[in-house]
């Protein structure tokens, strides 16, 4: 019969409940679509009386207060059939009829428009993206039914075709304007984080390996070109081949051969990058499941950051070589080729004619063919864009190890006309947060502030990389060491953000009730047919590969741990430990090194922190549990230590006189193994900042 000498615990064994998913058909690349826009030029600014009456008549069939997505789609279709187009006057007419234009847009994009995450940015007048010459569309406006301007062509232009980077500038696009400021805004990031959390807590290892190819070596402005496409094809499956084939049709055979050679050259490195993600993802899953190796307190921040530093060096090598080859082609373009490229408008894919395939996919592997098409399409966005477009990223660009891409994109697999609602991420993220308790919710919302400095540094780092790579369009040599050093820094920043996500999500998972788990599975909202039986090489299904041992990504907190008194260290160190055991102590309520949740403090319900341990060594007859605290620098650390004993301790003093020192002395010849868990107690205000930093 095993006994516990000091009862401080209430066992509550919990486990994560991952749900699997499997795609049907070939996956799409990337996800998000532009939030607004129209397929055709806007109508005149003013509506006639008859048109205003048409707007009122169409909307009179619906209740503005209880409008559904299906009804919003029906309204958009009715507007289209009536010949009503977007613009300020249209928005005013919708408002006059008692409806909110933004709500119509959010519930359902206009026909032909897909969507992604509900992360609409604010106005940004300084966004300048250069595109091809388009004299006949200068100053033309594209508007959505919501009334926001999407001016696709404005600003200075060079009059003659055939010159580099003509100045069509999609600027001043109202609330539809994408920008870095929007991408790192609190709203966009919280939506992304919450959506990631929902995906991670309800998915599985295979789901987490899914990654759109466009998220690697992404310094060519292609993501921006997708998002601002006024033709609303930015995330349609035809977008990449349409752009690529137009570019390939302009290139010479020798130039096309350079792209094919580059694809074959980079294929091993692209594959290495994909496979190098797997150990990190597995380690994050282990943290979620509580599968912590012996002698570890959980994921090690420094180890994770070191690993992502190495991962992003691969990204840097891919980016550098890609820019080197594309830059060489750009420098060699003839006036005739430049004139042809000038006919393609950066933010209007309607100006890109449908052209048949320009390369034979049968002559190369699937990965190499995808790479060739990627290079060709990115060459145009890079050539026609500028540094700000290259720096731009979508909010979900970082910490891509948690399965949100899979959860969002899987229903679109093999579904050519499938559209994802622009409100998916926002709605799902808010519902996820609403399903959590206040302490659980604080773990997620706190990540916004926790990552703020890293995101700001990422922007600076991306700008430095993009600026350096863009030099290849003018010169044959660029400082490679600088680019790789910046890439390693980028990886370190991404690793810290990813570590913070993994730790917070795992803490949430360990405190979920059965009802909460059921509710979250419903929020996942994926059909049971989407079962992931393997893994993904980017967005292509593969068998799960063999993954190296990931213990190296875990470790004792080291310098982050508090320093106890000399007497405490001496007493604890004197106790023998069997090094070969895997005896571990953990709590379903908090990760080691994390902040003690309020309900387990005097400021909350004063509940007893639940603890669980596993893998006690053979011969264990009893356990002793000790909790003590130290307070270096004002911040208090509570250290829980459990001892596996060969026999129950025997005391020669009354129970009231048994303290930690007495207990440790009695345990000297009985300890088979010990395990520790350390948590921070941070009082609101004074200690909060220190506790958050330590976590």
Phi, psi and omega per residue, in radians:
X1 nan 2.063 3.138
X2 -1.458 2.400 -3.116
X3 -2.203 2.785 3.079
X4 -2.003 2.120 -3.055
X5 -1.172 -0.808 -3.137
X6 -2.058 1.954 -3.060
X7 -1.501 1.804 3.092
X8 -2.106 0.119 -2.906
X9 -2.180 2.829 2.927
X10 -2.368 1.928 -3.051
X11 -1.180 2.391 3.105
X12 -2.562 1.468 -3.060
X13 -1.342 2.024 3.130
X14 -2.144 2.741 3.120
X15 -2.491 2.605 3.076
X16 -1.201 2.624 -3.129
X17 -2.111 1.347 -3.116
X18 -1.199 2.545 3.115
X19 -2.035 2.419 -3.060
X20 -1.615 2.905 3.099
X21 -2.732 2.608 -3.140
X22 -2.411 2.316 -3.111
X23 -1.320 2.750 3.057
X24 -1.974 1.864 3.120
X25 1.622 -3.137 -3.090
X26 -1.275 2.344 -3.083
X27 -1.293 2.731 3.020
X28 -1.478 2.731 3.038
X29 -1.602 2.339 3.121
X30 1.060 -3.042 -2.912
X31 -2.412 -0.928 -2.846
X32 -1.336 2.657 3.042
X33 -2.086 2.775 3.139
X34 -1.120 2.503 -3.025
X35 -1.281 -0.341 -3.080
X36 -2.599 3.025 3.053
X37 2.334 2.990 3.110
X38 -2.335 2.675 -3.121
X39 -1.327 -0.332 -3.044
X40 -2.190 2.834 3.075
X41 -0.982 2.625 -3.110
X42 -1.275 2.707 3.072
X43 -1.328 3.079 3.093
X44 -1.003 2.681 -3.049
X45 -1.014 -0.678 -3.067
X46 -1.626 2.486 3.026
X47 -1.667 2.511 3.052
X48 -1.282 2.910 3.095
X49 -1.042 -0.670 3.141
X50 -1.135 -0.705 3.132
X51 -1.165 -0.678 3.083
X52 -1.091 -0.660 3.112
X53 -1.165 -0.645 3.082
X54 -1.063 -0.753 3.118
X55 -1.040 -0.832 -3.135
X56 -1.095 -0.718 -3.103
X57 -1.127 -0.734 -3.141
X58 -1.133 -0.768 -3.084
X59 -1.323 -0.380 -3.110
X60 -1.125 -0.272 -3.130
X61 -1.436 -0.077 -3.029
X62 -2.239 2.767 3.101
X63 -1.749 2.036 -3.079
X64 -1.068 -0.571 -3.063
X65 -1.272 -0.507 -3.065
X66 -2.082 0.481 -3.069
X67 -1.077 2.352 3.117
X68 -1.841 2.951 3.119
X69 -1.103 -0.698 3.121
X70 -1.093 -0.705 3.123
X71 -1.178 -0.668 3.109
X72 -1.108 -0.689 3.087
X73 -1.111 -0.695 3.122
X74 -1.123 -0.634 3.115
X75 -1.154 -0.801 3.099
X76 -1.007 -0.745 -3.130
X77 -1.147 -0.665 3.115
X78 -1.147 -0.711 3.071
X79 -1.045 -0.766 -3.114
X80 -1.082 -0.811 -3.125
X81 -1.123 -0.519 -3.141
X82 -1.455 -0.031 3.138
X83 1.346 0.338 -3.130
X84 -1.567 2.258 -3.104
X85 -2.077 2.869 -3.066
X86 -1.252 2.895 3.128
X87 2.648 2.938 3.130
X88 -0.967 -0.709 -3.128
X89 -1.143 -0.672 3.104
X90 -1.136 -0.758 3.100
X91 -1.073 -0.687 3.124
X92 -1.141 -0.676 3.132
X93 -1.155 -0.685 3.105
X94 -1.123 -0.763 3.121
X95 -1.105 -0.716 3.137
X96 -1.104 -0.461 3.126
X97 -1.476 0.035 3.066
X98 1.625 0.261 -3.123
X99 -2.043 2.700 3.118
X100 -1.705 2.045 3.125
X101 -0.957 -0.707 -3.116
X102 -1.121 -0.634 3.135
X103 -1.173 -0.716 3.068
X104 -1.006 -0.789 -3.118
X105 -1.160 -0.712 -3.074
X106 -1.249 -0.674 -3.134
X107 -1.144 -0.649 3.141
X108 -2.766 2.232 3.082
X109 -1.131 2.757 3.040
X110 -1.023 2.790 -3.096
X111 -0.900 2.376 3.105
X112 1.546 -0.163 -3.108
X113 -1.784 2.296 3.084
X114 -1.590 -2.396 3.113
X115 3.054 -3.119 3.129
X116 -2.704 -2.093 -3.097
X117 -1.563 2.457 -3.089
X118 -1.332 1.448 -3.045
X119 -2.368 1.049 -3.083
X120 -1.310 2.256 -3.089
X121 -1.506 2.869 3.058
X122 -1.368 3.019 3.089
X123 -1.001 2.559 3.065
X124 -2.590 1.683 -3.013
X125 -1.242 -0.321 -3.052
X126 -1.624 0.112 3.127
X127 -1.302 2.082 -3.098
X128 -2.260 2.076 3.088
X129 -2.195 2.128 -3.106
X130 -1.477 2.542 3.120
X131 -2.404 -2.912 -3.110
X132 -1.295 2.850 3.110
X133 -1.150 2.384 -3.090
X134 -2.635 1.143 -3.011
X135 -1.009 -0.613 -3.043
X136 -1.352 -0.171 3.138
X137 -2.042 0.276 -3.099
X138 -1.072 2.257 3.076
X139 1.373 -0.061 -3.129
X140 -1.155 2.526 -3.139
X141 -1.938 2.422 2.928
X142 -1.909 2.288 -3.079
X143 -2.271 2.673 3.100
X144 -1.728 2.908 3.084
X145 -1.022 -0.389 3.119
X146 -1.305 -0.207 3.032
X147 1.692 0.002 -3.116
X148 -1.432 2.423 3.116
X149 -1.207 2.500 2.937
X150 -2.306 1.241 -3.097
X151 -1.219 2.007 -3.032
X152 -1.546 -0.438 -3.082
X153 -2.384 1.893 3.081
X154 -2.666 2.936 3.119
X155 1.638 -3.104 -3.065
X156 -1.227 2.592 3.070
X157 -2.354 2.687 2.960
X158 -1.558 2.364 -2.996
X159 -1.273 -0.531 -3.035
X160 -1.683 2.310 3.029
X161 -1.251 2.832 3.091
X162 1.621 0.020 3.084
X163 -1.831 2.771 -3.009
X164 -1.182 2.457 2.866
X165 0.869 1.172 3.128
X166 -1.214 2.671 -2.791
X167 -1.614 0.584 3.019
X168 -1.123 2.176 -2.977
X169 -2.216 1.895 3.088
X170 -1.337 1.399 -3.077
X171 -2.033 2.849 3.114
X172 1.133 0.750 -3.053
X173 -1.542 0.545 3.073
X174 1.001 -2.549 -3.128
X175 -1.238 -0.158 3.105
X176 -1.471 -0.019 -3.078
X177 -1.340 2.107 3.064
X178 -1.472 2.564 -3.131
X179 -2.804 2.870 3.056
X180 -1.079 -0.692 3.129
X181 -0.988 -0.734 3.105
X182 -1.153 -0.757 -3.063
X183 -1.068 -0.611 -3.104
X184 -1.786 0.177 3.128
X185 -1.162 2.726 -3.129
X186 -1.021 -0.719 -3.096
X187 -1.129 -0.865 -3.126
X188 -1.086 -0.727 -3.106
X189 -1.233 -0.703 3.123
X190 -1.131 -0.716 3.068
X191 -1.001 -0.803 -3.124
X192 -1.126 -0.825 -3.115
X193 -1.068 -0.820 -3.127
X194 -1.113 -0.698 3.114
X195 -1.142 -0.715 3.056
X196 -1.044 -0.761 -3.132
X197 -1.073 -0.779 3.111
X198 -1.053 -0.788 -3.133
X199 -1.101 -0.760 -3.081
X200 -1.173 -0.715 -3.082
X201 -1.348 -0.240 -3.112
X202 -2.096 -0.011 -3.107
X203 -1.828 -2.751 3.090
X204 -2.536 -3.141 -3.077
X205 -0.949 -0.811 -3.114
X206 -1.061 -0.739 3.115
X207 -1.034 -0.669 -3.050
X208 -1.234 -0.305 -3.122
X209 -1.400 -0.241 -3.107
X210 -1.140 2.236 3.137
X211 -2.576 2.128 3.067
X212 -1.055 2.367 -3.113
X213 -1.001 -0.490 -3.103
X214 -1.193 -0.116 3.141
X215 -1.540 0.050 3.134
X216 -1.928 2.411 3.100
X217 0.853 0.916 -2.972
X218 -1.770 1.153 -3.122
X219 -2.081 0.503 -3.088
X220 -2.008 0.188 3.077
X221 1.308 0.171 -3.058
X222 -1.205 -0.658 3.136
X223 -1.076 -0.704 3.112
X224 -1.130 -0.752 -3.133
X225 -1.074 -0.644 3.058
X226 -1.054 -0.845 -2.959
X227 -1.258 -0.469 -3.087
X228 -1.793 0.186 -3.121
X229 -1.134 1.969 -3.119
X230 -1.245 -0.247 3.093
X231 -1.469 -0.049 3.042
X232 1.088 0.539 3.077
X233 -1.933 0.152 -3.039
X234 -0.924 -0.561 -3.121
X235 -2.165 0.419 3.000
X236 -1.465 2.599 -3.104
X237 -1.082 -0.298 -3.131
X238 -1.487 -0.174 -2.982
X239 -1.127 -0.914 -3.111
X240 -1.103 -0.917 3.142
X241 -1.088 -0.560 3.137
X242 -1.152 -0.818 3.108
X243 -1.151 -0.783 -3.074
X244 -1.107 -0.804 -3.092
X245 -1.167 -0.575 3.057
X246 -1.110 -0.763 3.135
X247 -1.177 -0.802 -3.116
X248 -1.074 -0.581 3.134
X249 -1.189 -0.367 -3.129
X250 -1.541 -0.472 -3.075
X251 -1.338 2.729 3.049
X252 -1.365 2.918 3.106
X253 -1.047 -0.672 3.123
X254 -1.125 -0.714 3.131
X255 -1.183 -0.700 3.081
X256 -1.125 -0.651 3.115
X257 -1.109 -0.573 3.094
X258 -1.120 -0.684 3.123
X259 -1.191 -0.711 3.107
X260 -1.108 -0.763 3.124
X261 -1.104 -0.688 3.111
X262 -1.106 -0.730 -3.140
X263 -1.085 -0.775 3.140
X264 -1.189 -0.621 3.110
X265 -1.154 -0.709 -3.040
X266 -1.545 -0.178 -3.098
X267 -0.967 -0.804 3.111
X268 -1.075 -0.670 -3.128
X269 -1.244 -0.656 3.064
X270 -1.083 -0.736 3.120
X271 -1.167 -0.702 3.103
X272 -1.069 -0.749 3.124
X273 -1.039 -0.801 -3.126
X274 -1.080 -0.797 -3.097
X275 -1.249 -0.493 3.135
X276 -1.226 -0.309 3.065
X277 -1.243 -0.463 -2.978
X278 -1.077 -0.807 3.111
X279 -1.038 -0.685 3.137
X280 -1.114 -0.779 3.126
X281 -1.104 -0.735 3.122
X282 -1.116 -0.700 3.112
X283 -1.099 -0.706 3.098
X284 -1.105 -0.682 3.095
X285 -1.161 -0.651 3.096
X286 -1.106 -0.718 3.091
X287 -1.078 -0.727 3.130
X288 -1.073 -0.712 -3.079
X289 -1.496 -0.127 -3.100
X290 1.358 0.325 3.141
X291 -1.525 1.260 -3.031
X292 -1.652 2.311 -3.133
X293 -1.195 2.786 -3.138
X294 -1.040 2.430 3.104
X295 1.395 0.148 -3.106
X296 -2.035 2.605 3.055
X297 -1.711 0.060 -3.099
X298 2.261 -2.985 3.113
X299 -0.884 2.449 3.125
X300 -1.769 2.068 -3.073
X301 -0.978 -0.824 -3.095
X302 -1.115 -0.683 -3.135
X303 -1.165 -0.713 3.111
X304 -1.111 -0.786 -3.116
X305 -1.154 -0.647 3.090
X306 -1.114 -0.716 -3.107
X307 -1.169 -0.791 3.137
X308 -1.209 -0.449 3.026
X309 -1.065 -0.778 3.113
X310 -1.185 -0.663 3.131
X311 -1.085 -0.777 -3.099
X312 -1.319 -0.289 3.005
X313 -1.142 -0.618 3.051
X314 -1.094 -0.758 3.084
X315 -1.006 -0.711 3.122
X316 -1.124 -0.712 3.117
X317 -1.143 -0.723 3.078
X318 -1.076 -0.790 -3.097
X319 -1.130 -0.761 -3.093
X320 -1.100 -0.887 -3.097
X321 -1.140 -0.662 3.113
X322 -1.085 -0.812 3.135
X323 -1.137 -0.617 3.136
X324 -1.079 -0.797 -3.124
X325 -1.263 -0.839 -3.136
X326 -1.098 -0.680 3.114
X327 -1.082 -0.685 3.103
X328 -1.102 -0.691 3.106
X329 -1.160 -0.743 3.139
X330 -1.059 -0.771 -3.124
X331 -1.110 -0.449 -3.088
X332 -1.646 0.001 -3.120
X333 -1.051 2.408 3.076
X334 -1.465 2.936 3.086
X335 -1.060 -0.636 3.126
X336 -1.134 -0.753 3.114
X337 -1.128 -0.734 3.106
X338 -1.095 -0.672 3.117
X339 -1.107 -0.684 3.117
X340 -1.176 -0.740 3.105
X341 -1.129 -0.546 -3.112
X342 -1.148 -0.357 3.134
X343 -1.351 -0.269 3.098
X344 -1.552 2.106 -3.127
X345 -1.556 2.267 -3.050
X346 -0.888 -0.829 -3.023
X347 -1.887 0.453 3.136
X348 -2.547 1.576 -3.100
X349 -1.184 -0.161 3.060
X350 -1.142 -0.340 3.117
X351 -1.508 0.016 3.113
X352 -1.770 1.864 -3.097
X353 -1.126 2.709 3.052
X354 -1.257 2.140 -3.121
X355 -2.251 2.439 -3.124
X356 -1.148 2.874 -3.112
X357 -0.989 2.369 -3.061
X358 -1.796 -0.148 3.080
X359 -2.278 2.662 -3.128
X360 -1.554 1.876 -3.094
X361 -1.178 -0.381 -3.126
X362 -1.248 -0.275 -3.096
X363 -1.503 0.013 -3.105
X364 -2.591 2.940 3.125
X365 -1.225 2.910 3.114
X366 -1.055 -0.791 -3.123
X367 -1.087 -0.737 -3.139
X368 -1.171 -0.678 3.138
X369 -1.145 -0.755 3.085
X370 -1.039 -0.693 -3.133
X371 -1.126 -0.752 3.136
X372 -1.055 -0.807 -3.140
X373 -1.137 -0.625 3.089
X374 -1.131 -0.829 -3.121
X375 -1.047 -0.773 -3.090
X376 -1.129 -0.767 -3.135
X377 -1.201 -0.660 3.125
X378 -1.231 -0.490 3.107
X379 -1.087 -0.669 3.122
X380 -1.211 -0.820 -3.122
X381 -1.091 -0.604 3.126
X382 -1.236 -0.825 -3.128
X383 -1.122 -0.727 -3.063
X384 -1.567 -0.121 -3.083
X385 -1.785 -2.680 3.096
X386 -2.680 -3.067 -3.035
X387 -1.034 -0.735 -3.103
X388 -1.085 -0.639 3.070
X389 -1.153 -0.663 3.137
X390 -1.179 -0.622 -3.116
X391 -1.283 -0.559 -3.066
X392 -0.963 2.466 3.011
X393 -2.518 2.723 3.068
X394 -1.371 2.708 -3.017
X395 -1.013 -0.446 -3.110
X396 -1.607 0.332 -3.082
X397 -1.168 -0.467 -3.022
X398 -1.966 2.809 -3.081
X399 0.923 1.061 -3.010
X400 -1.659 0.571 -2.988
X401 -1.953 0.276 -2.940
X402 -2.069 0.138 2.968
X403 1.516 0.111 -3.100
X404 -1.235 -0.591 3.087
X405 -1.058 -0.728 -3.141
X406 -1.115 -0.853 -3.070
X407 -1.064 -0.590 -3.091
X408 -1.459 -0.638 -2.986
X409 -1.629 -0.391 -3.007
X410 -0.963 -0.752 3.136
X411 -1.110 -0.337 -3.128
X412 -1.482 -0.170 -3.090
X413 -1.075 2.176 3.126
X414 1.207 0.222 -3.094
X415 -2.009 1.527 -2.952
X416 -0.981 -0.619 -3.059
X417 -1.881 0.357 -3.111
X418 -1.301 2.329 3.105
X419 -2.064 2.340 3.099
X420 -1.702 2.237 -3.092
X421 -1.049 2.463 3.098
X422 -1.152 -0.288 -3.108
X423 -1.658 0.053 -3.044
X424 -0.993 -0.928 -3.083
X425 -1.169 -0.817 -3.135
X426 -1.057 -0.831 -3.121
X427 -1.136 -0.807 -3.120
X428 -1.165 -0.702 3.122
X429 -1.102 -0.779 3.116
X430 -1.115 -0.699 3.125
X431 -1.149 -0.653 3.090
X432 -1.076 -0.845 -3.141
X433 -1.109 -0.655 -3.135
X434 -1.161 -0.451 -3.121
X435 -1.408 -0.144 -3.095
X436 -1.659 2.759 2.993
X437 -1.310 2.943 -3.122
X438 -1.046 -0.803 3.103
X439 -1.094 -0.690 3.104
X440 -1.116 -0.762 -3.113
X441 -1.099 -0.666 -3.116
X442 -1.121 -0.557 3.095
X443 -1.092 -0.622 -3.109
X444 -1.437 -0.871 -3.102
X445 -1.142 -0.506 3.132
X446 -1.153 -0.339 3.140
X447 -1.164 -0.457 -3.142
X448 -1.042 -0.863 3.127
X449 -1.257 -0.643 -3.076
X450 -1.080 -0.583 -3.080
X451 -1.703 -0.030 -2.995
X452 -0.962 -0.834 -3.102
X453 -1.142 -0.686 3.123
X454 -1.120 -0.708 3.127
X455 -1.120 -0.735 3.113
X456 -1.081 -0.690 3.119
X457 -1.220 -0.586 3.082
X458 -1.076 -0.737 3.118
X459 -1.043 -0.797 3.127
X460 -1.079 -0.711 -3.113
X461 -1.196 -0.741 3.099
X462 -1.086 -0.695 -3.140
X463 -1.130 -0.688 3.124
X464 -1.156 -0.729 3.108
X465 -1.140 -0.837 -3.108
X466 -1.076 -0.703 3.133
X467 -1.112 -0.738 3.138
X468 -1.143 -0.817 -3.086
X469 -1.136 -0.587 -3.121
X470 -1.129 -0.342 3.103
X471 -1.102 -0.393 -3.140
X472 -1.106 -0.334 3.109
X473 -1.324 -0.193 -3.138
X474 -2.075 -0.369 -3.067
X475 -2.529 2.774 -3.040
X476 -1.512 -0.267 -3.055
X477 -2.197 2.331 3.087
X478 -2.360 2.571 -3.095
X479 -1.105 1.753 -3.101
X480 -1.199 -0.712 -3.137
X481 -1.040 -0.667 3.121
X482 -1.125 -0.781 -3.132
X483 -1.100 -0.756 -3.121
X484 -1.205 -0.638 3.088
X485 -1.124 -0.743 3.091
X486 -1.130 -0.663 3.128
X487 -1.130 -0.702 3.089
X488 -1.120 -0.692 3.083
X489 -1.089 -0.738 3.096
X490 -0.981 -0.801 -3.136
X491 -1.108 -0.678 3.112
X492 -1.065 -0.733 3.130
X493 -1.167 -0.777 3.123
X494 -1.117 -0.629 3.123
X495 -1.119 -0.704 3.134
X496 -1.149 -0.739 3.096
X497 -1.077 -0.777 -3.116
X498 -1.121 -0.724 3.093
X499 -1.029 -0.813 -3.124
X500 -1.076 -0.719 3.100
X501 -1.059 -0.880 -3.066
X502 -1.039 -0.742 -3.121
X503 -1.187 -0.750 -3.131
X504 -1.162 -0.778 -3.136
X505 -1.097 -0.676 3.128
X506 -1.144 -0.675 3.096
X507 -1.121 -0.709 3.092
X508 -1.088 -0.805 -3.074
X509 -1.027 -0.652 -3.054
X510 -1.280 -0.215 -3.136
X511 -1.948 0.080 -3.136
X512 -1.223 2.411 3.030
X513 -1.472 2.946 3.110
X514 -1.064 -0.691 3.126
X515 -1.144 -0.675 3.106
X516 -1.123 -0.743 3.127
X517 -1.055 -0.718 3.107
X518 -1.114 -0.738 -3.134
X519 -1.123 -0.700 -3.130
X520 -1.188 -0.620 3.087
X521 -1.104 -0.613 3.076
X522 -1.176 -0.662 3.123
X523 -1.158 -0.493 3.096
X524 -1.031 -0.671 2.947
X525 0.971 0.774 3.048
X526 -2.029 2.411 3.115
X527 -1.063 2.596 -3.111
X528 -1.090 -0.304 -3.133
X529 -1.228 -0.278 -3.128
X530 -1.526 1.385 -3.107
X531 -1.922 2.087 -3.124
X532 -1.522 1.883 -3.100
X533 -1.685 -0.163 -3.113
X534 -2.401 -2.217 -3.125
X535 -2.524 -2.944 -3.117
X536 -2.388 2.393 2.910
X537 -1.702 1.682 -2.922
X538 1.063 -1.964 -3.115
X539 -1.945 0.325 3.116
X540 -1.902 2.235 -3.100
X541 -1.161 2.345 3.084
X542 -2.440 2.947 3.015
X543 -1.270 2.618 3.118
X544 -1.123 2.124 -3.122
X545 -1.353 2.912 3.015
X546 -1.222 2.316 -3.081
X547 -1.983 2.272 3.138
X548 -1.055 2.784 3.091
X549 -0.991 2.274 -3.052
X550 -1.794 0.255 3.128
X551 -1.007 -0.496 -3.085
X552 -1.140 -0.310 3.123
X553 -1.510 0.019 3.076
X554 -2.015 2.735 3.108
X555 -3.128 2.869 3.067
X556 -1.140 2.546 -3.041
X557 -1.067 -0.362 3.055
X558 1.086 -2.135 -3.047
X559 -1.093 -0.382 -3.135
X560 -1.333 -0.261 -3.132
X561 -1.381 2.613 -3.140
X562 -1.256 2.719 3.092
X563 -1.697 2.082 -3.112
X564 -1.441 3.090 3.122
X565 -1.224 2.815 -3.122
X566 -1.058 -0.703 -3.135
X567 -1.106 -0.715 3.141
X568 -1.111 -0.789 -3.128
X569 -1.095 -0.771 -3.120
X570 -1.080 -0.781 -3.108
X571 -1.173 -0.767 -3.112
X572 -1.213 -0.702 -3.090
X573 -1.184 -0.433 -3.125
X574 -1.258 -0.291 -3.107
X575 -1.421 2.272 -3.094
X576 -1.220 2.626 3.113
X577 -2.338 2.328 3.058
X578 -1.450 1.872 -2.983
X579 -1.172 -0.418 -3.060
X580 -1.471 -0.094 -3.137
X581 -1.374 2.865 3.099
X582 -2.082 0.760 -3.093
X583 -1.323 2.119 -3.076
X584 -2.320 2.631 3.084
X585 -2.155 2.327 3.126
X586 -2.587 2.959 3.065
X587 -2.235 2.399 3.064
X588 -1.266 -0.124 -3.072
X589 -1.734 -0.342 -3.077
X590 -2.804 2.451 3.075
X591 -1.388 2.699 3.090
X592 -1.058 2.298 -3.065
X593 1.567 -0.108 -3.118
X594 -1.537 3.002 -3.136
X595 -1.427 2.346 3.135
X596 -1.123 2.127 3.141
X597 -1.022 2.544 -3.041
X598 -0.992 -0.578 -3.076
X599 -1.167 -0.242 3.133
X600 -1.773 0.329 3.129
X601 -2.146 2.970 3.093
X602 -1.147 -0.364 3.099
X603 -1.402 -0.122 3.124
X604 -2.083 -2.293 -3.095
X605 -1.543 -0.029 -3.096
X606 1.004 0.553 3.133
X607 -1.227 2.719 3.109
X608 -1.413 2.273 -3.133
X609 -1.124 2.149 3.106
X610 -1.253 2.387 -3.137
X611 -2.239 2.643 3.066
X612 -2.511 2.561 3.115
X613 -2.380 2.789 -3.093
X614 -2.556 2.851 3.039
X615 1.059 0.794 3.029
X616 -1.132 2.517 -3.102
X617 -1.193 2.766 3.101
X618 -1.028 2.474 3.131
X619 1.616 0.010 3.133
X620 -1.195 2.208 -3.135
X621 -1.989 -0.376 -3.060
X622 -2.746 2.883 3.117
X623 -2.281 2.613 3.004
X624 -2.252 2.356 -3.130
X625 -2.126 2.254 -3.131
X626 -2.151 2.395 2.991
X627 -2.159 2.248 3.032
X628 -2.454 2.896 -3.136
X629 -2.305 2.643 3.033
X630 -2.260 2.749 -3.054
X631 -2.385 1.110 3.025
X632 -1.220 2.523 3.110
X633 0.963 0.479 3.068
X634 1.448 -0.641 3.094
X635 -1.153 2.243 -3.114
X636 -1.620 2.333 3.035
X637 -1.957 2.242 3.033
X638 -1.813 2.156 -3.085
X639 -1.937 2.070 3.063
X640 -1.746 2.208 3.119
X641 -2.195 2.207 3.082
X642 -1.935 2.390 -3.123
X643 -2.013 2.250 3.004
X644 -1.552 2.133 -2.972
X645 -1.958 2.541 3.080
X646 -1.372 -0.303 3.116
X647 -2.786 2.665 3.111
X648 -1.079 2.545 3.130
X649 -1.246 2.641 3.111
X650 -2.069 2.190 -3.074
X651 -1.885 2.524 3.099
X652 -1.903 0.092 3.121
X653 -2.097 2.781 3.112
X654 -1.071 2.636 -3.137
X655 -0.917 -0.611 -3.102
X656 -1.156 -0.345 -3.109
X657 -1.713 0.039 3.135
X658 -1.411 2.010 3.046
X659 -2.110 -2.991 -3.057
X660 -1.113 -0.738 -3.117
X661 -1.132 -0.730 3.111
X662 -1.081 -0.778 -3.118
X663 -1.081 -0.825 -3.113
X664 -1.074 -0.617 3.112
X665 -1.149 -0.700 -3.138
X666 -1.190 -0.541 -3.055
X667 -1.421 -0.061 -2.980
X668 -0.825 -0.816 -3.032
X669 -1.818 0.271 -3.084
X670 -2.068 -0.211 -3.013
X671 -1.375 2.144 3.045
X672 -1.632 -0.597 3.131
X673 -2.879 2.798 3.068
X674 -2.434 2.753 3.087
X675 -2.524 2.625 -3.053
X676 -2.231 2.686 2.995
X677 -2.403 2.228 -3.131
X678 -2.067 2.369 3.115
X679 -2.331 2.744 -3.135
X680 -1.742 2.408 2.972
X681 -1.924 1.974 -3.115
X682 -2.062 2.013 3.085
X683 -1.211 2.590 3.119
X684 -1.048 2.353 3.113
X685 1.649 -1.570 -3.006
X686 -1.107 -0.844 -3.029
X687 -1.630 -0.169 -3.002
X688 -1.044 -0.793 -3.095
X689 -1.135 -0.757 -3.126
X690 -1.147 -0.714 3.128
X691 -1.119 -0.748 -3.140
X692 -1.109 -0.683 -3.125
X693 -1.170 -0.702 -3.118
X694 -1.181 -0.597 -3.136
X695 -1.159 nan nan
